[in-house]
Amino acid sequence: MDQAAQLDPAYAAARAEVRRLSVGEDSILAVKIREFVVIGVLASRGLQYGVEAHMRRAIDYGATKEELFEVIKAAAVPGGGVAYSVGVRALQALEQEGAVPPTSPPRTLTRRQGKGTPSASPPPSSTHRRGTTATR
């Protein structure tokens, strides 16, 4: 980026201000959380180098290996296989460098059922079914 600052100092300063406002420390959301969003977007676009860079920054702000993997899994929903494979490769590269903190001890997860979670029991039967005429 030093090259850009030499070529156009005003533009470089404007980009620095946008970066400060979007992923800097002055926000309601923690830097780590905003980095997670950036990681998801970059993974969905297939940009492994950017994913690695933002994973490093998220780690600097306390992200764990498990959290980074959760980000990749979430990004794979809208981003598909590209997001997943790019994210996993980035995480592996950081592990090989020793940049990822050690794995946390496993914790027991409890599943909470919310509005978007399918019900454990089948839906009640209805007298009207698609493609048929209801009779009573």
N, C-alpha and C positions, 0 to 999 in steps of 0.2 A: 504493500500500500504506500510505501515511501515514494515509489515511482509515480503513483497517481498524485500525491501531494506536490511533487515537483512539477508535474505537467499542468495541474490545475488546482492550486491551493484552495480556492474558494469552493470548488466542488468537493474536494476531500474534506474540508471543514463541515460542509453541509451533510455529507454522508456520516461523518463522525457524530454529528448531533442527532441524526435519525437513529443511528445505532444506540446512542445513549438513551434516547427516549423509548426505544422498542425493547432492548435487552439489557439496559443498564440497571443500576441498583435502585433508582428512584421510581418505584412502582408498587401497586398494591400486591401484585403477584411476586413471589420470590423469584430470584434469578434462575434458580434450578428449575422451577416449573416453566418459566418462559423458554428456557433452553430445551426442555422436553418438547414443547410445541415446535420449535425450530427443527429439532431432530426429526420429528415426525414428518414435517413438510419436506425436508431435504431427502429423507429416506424414500418418500413417495415419488420424488423426482429422480431417484437413482443416483444421487450425488454422494458417494461414499466418503470422499475427502471432507466435504462439509459436515457430514454426520460425525466423522471422527473428531473434527475440530470442536464441534458443539458438545459432543460427549465429554471431551476433555474439560471444557468449561463447566459443564454440569457436575463433573466429578470434583472440580475445584470448589464448587458450591455445595458439596455434600452428597451428591448422587451415589447410589450404590449400584453394583452390577445388576442386582435384581430389579431395581427401578428402571435402569436403562433397557433391560430386556422387556419389561412391561410396556415401555414406550414403543418399542419396536413392534410388539404384538398388537398394540392399539393402532399403530400406523398401518399395519398390514390389513386392517379392515377396509379402509377406503383406498389404500395404496397398493394392495395386492401383493403378489409374490416379489415384485421388485423391491418394495419397501422392506419386506421381511428379509430377503437375502442380503440387501445392501446393509441393513442394520446389523444383522448377525455378523457379517464379514467385518464391519467396522468395530464391533464389540470384540471380536476375536483378535483383530489387529492390535487393539489397545491392550488386551490381555497379554499378548505376546511381548509387548513393550514393557509390561509391568505397570501400566498406567491405571489399571482398574483395581480399586480396593478389594481386599479379600472378601470372599462370599460371607454374607451374614448367616448366623445360624438359622435353620429353617423355622418358620413360624406356622402355627396352625391358622389356616384361613377359614373363616365361617362365611358361608354364602348367605347373603340377604336377598330376599325376594322383593323386587321392586316392580314398578309398573311395566318396565320393558322386559322383565324376566318371565319366561313361560311358566304357567301354572304347573304344579306337580300333578294335578289331576286333570283328566281330559275335560274339554269344555262341555257344558250341558248340551244334550241333543236338542235339536230344534225341529219344529214341525215343517219349517221351510228350508229346503236344501237347494243349492245351486243347480239349475237345470231341470228341476222338477216342480211340479205344482203342489202346493200344500193342500192337504185335505183334512177336514176335521170331522 
